Structures are given as C-alpha cells and as structure tokens.
Amino acid sequence: MSTLRVMTFNIHGTYNWERRITLNVAAIKRATPDLIGFQELQAENLAVYKQQLPKYDYDLGPGTDDEEEYVYNAIFWKPKRLTRMASGGFWLSETPDSPSLGWDALTLRTAQWAQFRIVETGKELVHCNTHLDHRIERARVEGVKLILQRLAQLHSNDLPVILTGDFNCNPDTAAYRLLLENGFVDAYRFTGHADKEYVQTDKGDSEFSNTVHAYGWTKASSSGAKITGSMRFDWLMFRDHTEQLHPVGCEIMRDAQPPLYPSDHYPVVAEFAL
C-alpha cells in the first residue's frame, strides 16, 4: 500500500527563530511529510529550509505585508513523490488578483494552490493552503467562499482536494461548517478523534486538541490577546469524490522542549492511503 503524508504548520515567521530552528526542523523531519502547507513563512525561514530540507521543492505563492518582509502560505513537496502540474495563488479579498484587504480583515490574507501528479500512481490531486483572518468572522467566511469558488474554476470536483491552513477559528464555526457543506471532511475527526477534545482543563486549554499554544501558554498571543480555551485552529481537510484518498491517521504533533517550542502552533500531520 502506498501512502501520502501531509502536514499543515504555522511556523510563526521569524519570532525567536534562531532559538527555534533546531526543534522546528526536527519536527518536520520526524513527521516525514510528502506535502506541506506552511503558514507565516518568511525569508529567514526559507533560507533554513532550503539548506536543511533539501529534498523538497516549493511554491511561495503571493505575499502579504510589505514587500521587504513578505509572509507566505507556501507549499512544499517531495518531487520524488509528487510532480507539480500547475500552481497559482490569490489574495482573500473582493479583488483577489492584486494585493488587497477583504471584508474588513485586519491584514492581507492569501491562498496558494498546486495541482500534483502522484509519481507512483499517475493520479492527480489539488492542494490548497491558506491562513484566514484572526479577528473578523466575516473575512474568514468570505475567504472560504472565495477558496471554494477558485477550486471550482480549477474543475477540482474531478480531483481529490487537500486543504490545509491556520483558519483562526475552532471547528463548528461558520467557516468550518461552510467547508463541510461543500463536501470537505476533517481528517482529524474522520480518523477517530471525538468531541471530547473540547473538554477544558483548569489551565484553560484542552489536552486533547489545541493546536495553538502560544509557546506553552505562558504569554499573550502575538495579537495581544491572552489565549484561553481549546483552540484547534489548524485543520487538514479533504474532499474526494473519486474515493482515491483514504485517511488512515491524523496527529497533532506536540514536539517541544519547554520552554522552547518549534512554533506557537503545533503542526498537524495526516496520512492517506492511495
């Protein structure tokens, strides 16, 4: 049986990067992903990955922030496993083909996609990677609507689609429900993780499913708000009308050496049987 391992990972850009490099790269290597959706990747992160993860090719996609400090929702893949057939990206806004804010979002947000052919089987799939707004629900919902619209333009109903990202909201919110209504499945729940994940501990977070931890829950988030409660913001979704992808596992990777963490988010890795 052939498998495909997929990771979604918000790496938090250059914050304390020099101290996080070893743990960050080690976590990626331990996961052995064939396909990765990174969020908040910046030039300094890319320089390290090019050197220490040489088995991967990548597409950065459109950037956010100013041109001197672009932040990317990049897609990385192993060319031994996947051949890129096409790729593109867009901003999450009413004018998606140019850098622009959309729907009262506080920062520029983007999505990047790539169409791949699986080397072993010759079958194809689409991977889309994104990072939704961290404050405005309307921006998240409209961003998801735009992603669905662009996927439809790619005729992705004829191909399996894997959607990765930091969605900045919990499951069962409007953006999540919209994805379910359009045929997407949550790999984490599909592989047996139940709603016990929302049980709270006395520390305010859930030991079962939080993917945002703000470096061990010891400080305020980068937005200035203190993080409390269960926060499974990092999703790995899939849609496959062809029944080619069969999820066999999904893990929230809690690699850490407190007080050091690979990022302020835990990566999520799913394995699909092909």
C-alpha positions in Angstrom: 0.0 0.0 0.0 1.3 3.5 -0.9 0.7 6.4 1.4 0.9 10.2 1.2 1.8 12.1 4.4 0.5 15.7 4.5 1.4 18.4 7.1 -0.1 21.8 7.9 2.2 24.0 10.0 2.0 27.7 11.1 5.7 28.4 11.8 5.3 31.9 13.2 7.8 33.6 10.9 10.9 35.0 12.4 9.8 35.4 16.0 12.7 33.9 18.1 13.7 32.0 15.0 17.3 31.3 15.8 16.4 29.5 19.0 13.6 27.6 17.4 15.4 26.4 14.2 16.6 23.0 15.6 13.3 22.0 17.1 11.3 23.3 14.1 13.3 21.4 11.5 13.5 18.3 13.7 9.7 18.2 14.0 9.3 18.4 10.2 11.8 15.7 9.6 10.2 13.4 12.2 6.9 13.8 10.5 8.3 12.8 7.1 5.6 14.7 5.2 5.5 14.4 1.4 3.4 17.6 1.1 3.4 20.6 3.5 1.3 23.7 3.8 3.2 26.3 5.7 1.7 29.5 7.1 3.7 32.6 8.1 6.8 31.6 6.3 9.3 34.4 5.7 12.7 34.7 4.0 14.7 33.7 7.0 12.7 30.5 7.4 13.0 29.7 3.7 16.8 30.1 3.9 17.0 27.5 6.6 14.6 25.1 4.9 16.4 25.3 1.6 19.6 24.2 3.4 18.2 21.7 5.9 15.2 20.3 3.9 16.9 19.8 0.5 14.5 17.0 -0.6 11.7 19.5 -1.0 10.7 21.8 -3.8 8.4 24.7 -3.1 6.0 27.4 -4.3 5.8 30.5 -2.1 2.6 31.9 -3.6 1.5 35.6 -3.2 3.0 37.5 -0.3 1.4 39.5 2.5 2.6 42.5 4.5 5.1 44.9 2.9 7.5 43.8 0.1 10.5 43.9 2.4 9.1 41.4 4.8 6.7 39.2 2.8 4.9 36.4 4.7 3.9 33.4 2.6 1.4 30.5 2.7 3.9 28.3 1.0 3.5 24.7 -0.4 6.5 22.3 -0.1 6.6 18.9 -1.7 8.9 16.0 -2.4 9.5 15.8 -6.1 10.3 12.1 -5.8 6.6 11.6 -4.7 4.8 14.4 -6.4 5.1 16.2 -9.8 3.7 19.7 -9.9 1.5 20.2 -12.9 0.2 23.7 -12.2 0.1 26.3 -9.4 -1.2 29.7 -8.5 -2.4 31.9 -5.7 -4.7 34.8 -4.8 -5.5 37.3 -2.1 -8.6 36.8 0.0 -10.5 39.9 -0.9 -13.0 41.3 -3.4 -10.1 41.9 -5.8 -8.2 38.6 -5.4 -5.7 39.1 -8.2 -4.0 42.0 -6.6 -2.7 42.7 -3.1 -5.7 43.8 -1.2 -7.6 43.6 2.1 -11.0 42.0 2.0 -14.2 42.1 4.1 -12.8 44.2 6.9 -9.9 41.9 7.5 -7.1 43.4 9.6 -4.2 42.1 7.5 -3.7 40.8 3.9 -4.6 37.1 3.6 -3.8 34.7 0.8 -4.3 31.2 -0.5 -1.9 29.2 -2.6 -2.8 26.1 -4.6 -0.9 23.5 -6.6 -2.0 20.6 -8.8 0.1 17.4 -8.4 0.5 14.1 -10.1 1.4 11.2 -7.8 4.6 9.6 -9.2 3.7 6.1 -8.2 0.1 6.0 -9.4 -0.1 8.8 -12.1 -3.3 10.1 -10.4 -3.7 13.8 -9.7 -4.8 15.9 -6.7 -5.0 19.6 -5.8 -3.5 21.1 -2.6 -4.7 24.4 -1.4 -3.1 26.2 1.6 -4.4 29.3 3.4 -4.4 31.5 6.5 -7.6 33.2 7.4 -8.1 36.4 9.3 -7.5 36.3 13.1 -10.3 38.7 14.2 -13.1 39.1 11.7 -15.5 36.2 11.2 -17.0 37.7 8.0 -13.5 37.8 6.5 -13.0 34.1 7.3 -16.3 33.1 5.9 -15.9 35.1 2.7 -12.3 33.9 2.4 -13.6 30.3 2.4 -16.2 31.2 -0.2 -13.6 32.6 -2.4 -11.4 29.5 -2.0 -14.3 27.3 -2.9 -15.0 29.4 -6.0 -11.4 29.2 -7.2 -11.3 25.5 -6.6 -14.4 25.1 -8.7 -12.7 27.1 -11.5 -9.9 24.5 -11.4 -12.5 21.8 -12.0 -11.4 20.3 -8.7 -14.6 18.3 -8.4 -12.9 15.9 -10.8 -9.8 15.6 -8.5 -9.2 14.9 -4.8 -8.5 18.2 -2.9 -6.5 18.6 0.3 -7.0 21.9 2.1 -4.5 22.9 4.8 -4.3 26.1 6.9 -4.5 28.1 10.0 -8.2 29.0 10.0 -8.1 31.1 13.1 -11.3 29.6 14.5 -12.4 26.4 16.0 -14.4 23.6 14.3 -18.1 24.1 14.2 -17.8 27.8 13.4 -19.3 29.3 10.3 -16.1 28.8 8.1 -15.8 25.2 9.2 -19.5 24.4 8.5 -19.2 26.0 5.1 -16.4 23.6 4.2 -18.5 20.7 5.4 -21.5 21.8 3.4 -19.2 21.8 0.3 -18.1 18.2 0.7 -14.9 18.7 2.8 -14.1 16.3 5.6 -12.0 17.0 8.7 -9.1 14.4 8.7 -8.7 14.8 12.4 -12.3 13.8 13.2 -12.5 11.3 10.4 -9.7 9.3 11.9 -11.4 8.8 15.3 -10.9 12.0 17.4 -14.1 12.7 19.1 -15.6 15.8 20.6 -14.1 15.1 24.0 -11.4 17.4 22.6 -13.4 20.4 23.8 -13.3 19.3 27.4 -11.4 22.1 29.2 -8.7 21.7 31.8 -8.2 24.0 34.8 -5.4 25.7 32.8 -7.9 26.9 30.2 -6.7 24.7 27.4 -7.6 21.2 26.3 -5.0 18.5 26.4 -6.8 16.8 23.6 -6.9 19.1 20.6 -5.5 22.6 20.9 -3.1 23.4 18.1 -2.4 27.0 19.3 -0.4 27.1 22.5 1.5 30.5 22.4 4.8 28.8 23.4 3.4 26.8 26.3 0.5 29.1 27.3 3.0 31.3 29.1 2.3 34.7 27.4 -0.2 36.6 25.4 -0.7 35.8 21.8 1.1 37.8 19.1 -2.2 39.8 18.7 -2.0 40.8 22.3 -5.0 38.8 23.5 -4.5 36.2 26.2 -5.2 32.7 24.9 -7.8 30.7 26.8 -9.8 27.6 26.0 -9.5 24.9 23.4 -8.1 26.3 20.1 -7.9 23.8 17.2 -7.3 26.4 14.6 -5.1 24.3 12.3 -7.1 22.0 10.1 -6.3 19.4 7.5 -9.4 18.9 5.3 -10.0 16.8 2.2 -12.6 16.3 -0.4 -12.5 13.3 -2.7 -15.5 12.4 -4.9 -13.2 9.8 -6.7 -12.5 7.9 -3.4 -8.8 7.8 -4.1 -7.7 9.2 -0.8 -8.3 7.1 2.3 -7.2 8.8 5.6 -5.6 6.3 7.9 -4.3 8.6 10.6 -4.1 12.2 11.8 -1.9 13.5 14.6 -1.3 16.8 16.4 2.5 16.8 16.8 3.4 18.2 20.2 7.2 18.2 19.8 8.7 20.5 22.4 11.5 21.1 24.8 9.9 23.6 27.1 10.4 26.5 27.3 11.4 26.0 23.7 8.8 25.1 21.0 9.0 24.7 17.2 6.4 27.4 16.9 3.4 28.9 18.7 1.2 26.4 16.8 1.6 22.6 16.8 1.8 21.1 13.3 -0.9 18.6 12.2 0.0 15.6 10.0 -2.4 13.2 8.2 -1.6 10.0 6.4 -3.6 9.0 3.3 -3.6 5.5 1.8 -3.6 5.8 -2.0 
